[in-house]
Amino acid sequence: MIAMSYAAHLKKDKKFAKIIGQEQHELKLHQDIALRLMASIMSQQLSTKVAKVIFHRFLDLFKGKEPKPQEVLDMSFEKLRAVGLSNAKVNYVKNVALFCIENKITDKKLLKMQDEEIVELLTQIKGVGKWTVEMLLMFSLGREDVFAVDDLGIQQAMTKIYKLPVDDKKKLKESMLKISSKWSPYRTYACLHLWGWKDD
């Protein structure tokens, strides 16, 4: 899934045009959204490298196969702890599994829903915040117009590019949302470029 016109649209913002470069990002749709949500929880506050190691250890518990929510629920707390998850994260991962079973969450069901509906639905799960669902929308559901205003990397990048004052968090987020409204309907791509620019 790629919006070839997204770069031209984002470059209308003169300051953004300076950071966009030649690279074109592509969004992919991944299957088994429930598992992606669990992976997202596992990766919270960890580097990408460490998160990858933990997720692979997690899959090893299921002989390398992608487990269904019921299998995760049936896996013992101790075994999940042993792959490197904190007590809280084990609970949150099991919360996701239980919620997906009880609410019959399937890829088919989520694909039919609007972004806001998905945020509202999944943030009911203890341990799943708005940011986690936004990452799911971007990286698993391939949604093109998601803006992660609470993401620290996005905040740092925009503060530098647009010379935004950082002393008032509420005001900062309001300014970010105002600027990002010009990027719609391609705000996910804008986030990807902001992260890339910051990492460089």
LINZI-V636710 format. One record per pair of residues at least 4 apart in sequence whose C-alpha atoms are under 8 Angstrom apart, sorted by the first residue. I is the first residue (numbers start at 0). J is the second residue. D is the distance in whole Angstrom. If there is no record, write none. Layout:
I,J,D ; I,J,D
This chain:
0,25,6 ; 0,26,5 ; 0,27,6 ; 0,28,8 ; 0,141,7 ; 1,24,8 ; 1,25,5 ; 1,26,6 ; 2,25,8 ; 4,8,6 ; 5,9,6 ; 5,185,6 ; 5,188,8 ; 6,10,6 ; 6,19,8 ; 6,23,8 ; 7,11,7 ; 8,182,7 ; 9,15,7 ; 9,16,7 ; 9,182,6 ; 9,185,8 ; 9,189,7 ; 10,15,6 ; 10,16,4 ; 10,19,8 ; 11,15,8 ; 11,16,7 ; 12,16,6 ; 12,181,8 ; 12,182,8 ; 13,17,7 ; 14,18,7 ; 14,160,7 ; 14,161,7 ; 15,19,6 ; 15,160,8 ; 16,20,8 ; 18,192,8 ; 18,193,8 ; 18,196,7 ; 19,192,6 ; 19,196,8 ; 24,188,7 ; 24,191,7 ; 26,137,7 ; 26,138,7 ; 26,141,5 ; 26,142,8 ; 26,143,8 ; 27,138,7 ; 27,139,7 ; 27,140,7 ; 27,141,5 ; 28,138,7 ; 28,139,5 ; 28,140,5 ; 28,141,5 ; 29,138,8 ; 29,139,5 ; 29,140,6 ; 29,141,8 ; 30,106,7 ; 30,139,7 ; 31,35,7 ; 31,105,8 ; 31,106,6 ; 32,36,6 ; 32,105,7 ; 32,106,6 ; 32,135,8 ; 32,139,7 ; 32,140,8 ; 33,37,7 ; 33,68,7 ; 33,95,7 ; 33,96,7 ; 33,99,7 ; 33,104,7 ; 33,105,8 ; 33,106,8 ; 34,38,6 ; 34,65,8 ; 34,66,8 ; 34,67,8 ; 34,68,8 ; 35,39,6 ; 35,135,7 ; 35,139,7 ; 36,40,6 ; 36,95,8 ; 36,131,8 ; 36,132,8 ; 36,135,6 ; 37,41,6 ; 37,92,5 ; 37,95,7 ; 38,42,6 ; 38,54,7 ; 39,43,7 ; 39,131,6 ; 39,134,8 ; 39,135,7 ; 40,88,7 ; 40,91,7 ; 40,92,7 ; 40,126,8 ; 40,127,7 ; 40,131,7 ; 41,50,7 ; 41,53,8 ; 41,54,7 ; 41,84,7 ; 41,88,7 ; 41,92,8 ; 42,46,7 ; 42,47,7 ; 42,49,8 ; 42,50,5 ; 42,51,8 ; 45,49,6 ; 45,50,6 ; 46,50,6 ; 47,51,6 ; 48,52,7 ; 49,53,6 ; 50,54,6 ; 51,55,6 ; 52,56,6 ; 53,57,6 ; 53,82,6 ; 53,83,6 ; 53,84,8 ; 54,58,6 ; 55,59,6 ; 55,63,8 ; 56,60,7 ; 56,82,6 ; 57,61,7 ; 57,79,7 ; 57,82,6 ; 58,62,7 ; 58,63,5 ; 58,64,6 ; 58,65,6 ; 58,66,8 ; 59,63,5 ; 59,64,8 ; 60,78,8 ; 61,65,7 ; 61,66,6 ; 66,70,6 ; 66,71,7 ; 67,71,7 ; 68,72,6 ; 68,95,8 ; 68,96,4 ; 68,97,7 ; 68,99,7 ; 68,100,7 ; 69,73,6 ; 69,96,7 ; 69,97,8 ; 69,100,7 ; 70,74,6 ; 71,93,7 ; 71,96,7 ; 72,93,6 ; 72,96,6 ; 72,97,7 ; 74,78,7 ; 74,79,7 ; 75,79,7 ; 76,80,6 ; 76,89,7 ; 77,81,6 ; 78,82,7 ; 79,83,8 ; 79,84,7 ; 79,89,6 ; 80,84,5 ; 80,85,6 ; 80,86,7 ; 80,89,7 ; 84,88,6 ; 84,89,6 ; 85,89,6 ; 86,90,6 ; 87,91,6 ; 88,92,6 ; 88,126,8 ; 89,93,6 ; 90,94,6 ; 91,95,6 ; 91,124,8 ; 91,125,6 ; 91,126,5 ; 91,127,8 ; 92,96,6 ; 93,97,6 ; 94,98,6 ; 94,124,7 ; 94,125,7 ; 94,126,8 ; 95,99,6 ; 95,124,6 ; 96,100,6 ; 97,101,6 ; 98,102,6 ; 98,104,8 ; 98,124,7 ; 99,103,6 ; 99,104,5 ; 99,105,8 ; 100,104,7 ; 104,108,6 ; 104,109,7 ; 105,109,6 ; 106,110,6 ; 107,111,7 ; 108,112,7 ; 109,117,7 ; 110,140,7 ; 112,116,6 ; 112,117,6 ; 113,117,6 ; 114,118,6 ; 114,136,7 ; 114,142,8 ; 115,119,6 ; 116,120,6 ; 117,121,6 ; 117,132,8 ; 118,122,6 ; 118,129,6 ; 118,132,6 ; 118,133,7 ; 119,123,7 ; 121,127,7 ; 121,132,7 ; 122,127,5 ; 122,128,5 ; 122,129,6 ; 122,132,7 ; 123,127,7 ; 127,131,6 ; 127,132,7 ; 128,132,7 ; 129,133,6 ; 130,134,6 ; 130,147,7 ; 130,149,7 ; 130,150,7 ; 131,135,6 ; 132,136,6 ; 133,137,6 ; 133,145,7 ; 133,146,8 ; 133,147,7 ; 134,138,6 ; 134,139,8 ; 135,139,5 ; 135,140,6 ; 136,140,5 ; 136,141,6 ; 136,142,6 ; 136,145,7 ; 137,141,5 ; 137,142,5 ; 137,143,7 ; 137,145,7 ; 137,187,6 ; 138,142,8 ; 142,187,7 ; 143,184,7 ; 143,185,5 ; 143,186,6 ; 143,187,5 ; 143,188,7 ; 144,183,6 ; 144,184,5 ; 144,185,5 ; 144,186,5 ; 144,187,5 ; 144,188,8 ; 145,185,8 ; 145,186,5 ; 145,187,5 ; 146,179,7 ; 146,186,5 ; 146,187,6 ; 146,190,7 ; 147,153,7 ; 147,190,7 ; 148,153,7 ; 148,154,7 ; 148,172,6 ; 148,175,7 ; 148,176,7 ; 149,153,8 ; 149,154,7 ; 149,172,8 ; 150,154,6 ; 151,155,6 ; 152,156,6 ; 152,193,8 ; 152,194,6 ; 152,197,7 ; 153,157,6 ; 153,190,7 ; 153,193,6 ; 153,194,6 ; 154,158,6 ; 154,175,8 ; 155,159,6 ; 155,197,8 ; 156,160,6 ; 156,193,6 ; 156,194,7 ; 156,196,7 ; 156,197,6 ; 157,161,6 ; 157,162,8 ; 157,163,7 ; 157,175,7 ; 157,193,8 ; 158,162,5 ; 158,163,5 ; 158,164,7 ; 158,165,7 ; 159,163,7 ; 163,171,7 ; 163,174,8 ; 164,171,7 ; 165,171,6 ; 167,171,6 ; 168,172,6 ; 169,173,6 ; 170,174,6 ; 171,175,6 ; 172,176,6 ; 173,177,6 ; 174,178,6 ; 175,179,6 ; 176,180,6 ; 177,181,8 ; 178,182,8 ; 179,183,7 ; 179,186,7 ; 182,186,5 ; 182,189,7 ; 185,189,7 ; 186,190,6 ; 187,191,6 ; 188,192,6 ; 189,193,6 ; 190,194,6 ; 191,195,6 ; 192,196,6 ; 193,197,6 ; 194,198,6 ; 195,199,6
